[in-house]
Amino acid sequence: PLFIWDRCCPRRAAKIATWGAPTLLKITKDVLGGLLVYDFWFTICHYTLHKIQPLYRWFHAKHHETREVRACEQVHL
């Protein structure tokens, strides 16, 4: 599909060719930025699940039922 798209819109391929490879600094910034955004939204959602009681009871309470701490069970929101 991308080959066909590049044939239909050749300017797209030319723009990508001029970008070049990303630097290590750019990759590091992108990865850290993505992790910060993910962590921020996860924290907001988790906080909301605790503060709104129906959401807590219906969706989130299972997360707090386990007695043993295992990584596979901690992904339950």
VEXDREN-2710 file (C-alpha; in Angstrom, 1 decimal):
% VEXDREN-2710
k/r/px/py/pz
1/PRO/0.0/0.0/0.0
2/LEU/2.8/2.5/0.7
3/PHE/4.4/1.8/-2.7
4/ILE/1.1/2.6/-4.4
5/TRP/0.7/5.7/-2.2
6/ASP/4.2/6.9/-3.1
7/ARG/3.4/6.4/-6.8
8/CYS/0.2/8.5/-6.4
9/CYS/1.8/11.2/-4.3
10/PRO/5.5/11.3/-5.2
11/ARG/6.2/14.4/-3.1
12/ARG/5.7/12.4/0.1
13/ALA/8.6/10.0/-0.8
14/ALA/10.8/13.0/-1.7
15/LYS/10.2/14.6/1.7
16/ILE/11.0/11.4/3.6
17/ALA/14.2/11.0/1.7
18/THR/15.4/14.4/2.9
19/TRP/14.8/13.8/6.6
20/GLY/17.7/11.4/7.1
21/ALA/18.2/9.1/10.0
22/PRO/17.3/10.3/13.5
23/THR/20.2/11.1/15.9
24/LEU/20.6/9.3/19.2
25/LEU/19.5/12.5/21.0
26/LYS/16.3/12.6/19.0
27/ILE/15.5/9.0/19.7
28/THR/16.2/9.4/23.4
29/LYS/14.0/12.5/23.6
30/ASP/11.2/10.7/21.7
31/VAL/11.4/7.7/23.9
32/LEU/11.5/9.6/27.2
33/GLY/8.8/12.0/26.0
34/GLY/6.5/9.0/25.2
35/LEU/7.2/7.4/28.5
36/LEU/6.4/10.6/30.4
37/VAL/3.1/11.1/28.5
38/TYR/2.1/7.5/29.0
39/ASP/3.0/7.7/32.7
40/PHE/1.1/10.9/33.2
41/TRP/-2.1/9.6/31.5
42/PHE/-1.8/6.3/33.4
43/THR/-1.6/8.2/36.7
44/ILE/-4.6/10.3/35.9
45/CYS/-6.7/7.3/34.8
46/HIS/-5.7/5.3/37.9
47/TYR/-6.5/8.2/40.2
48/THR/-9.9/8.7/38.5
49/LEU/-10.7/5.0/39.0
50/HIS/-10.0/5.4/42.7
51/LYS/-12.0/8.6/43.1
52/ILE/-15.2/7.6/41.2
53/GLN/-16.8/4.8/43.3
54/PRO/-18.8/3.1/40.5
55/LEU/-15.8/2.9/38.3
56/TYR/-13.8/1.5/41.2
57/ARG/-16.3/-1.2/42.1
58/TRP/-17.1/-2.2/38.5
59/PHE/-13.6/-2.1/36.9
60/HIS/-10.8/-1.5/39.3
61/ALA/-11.5/-3.5/42.5
62/LYS/-10.1/-6.7/41.0
63/HIS/-6.7/-5.0/40.9
64/HIS/-6.7/-4.7/44.7
65/GLU/-8.1/-8.2/45.5
66/THR/-4.9/-10.2/45.1
67/ARG/-2.9/-11.0/48.2
68/GLU/0.3/-12.0/46.4
69/VAL/2.1/-9.5/44.3
70/ARG/2.8/-10.9/40.9
71/ALA/3.5/-8.8/37.8
72/CYS/1.0/-10.6/35.6
73/GLU/-1.9/-9.6/38.0
74/GLN/-0.8/-6.0/38.5
75/VAL/-1.7/-5.0/35.0
76/HIS/-5.4/-5.1/35.8
77/LEU/-6.7/-1.6/36.0
END
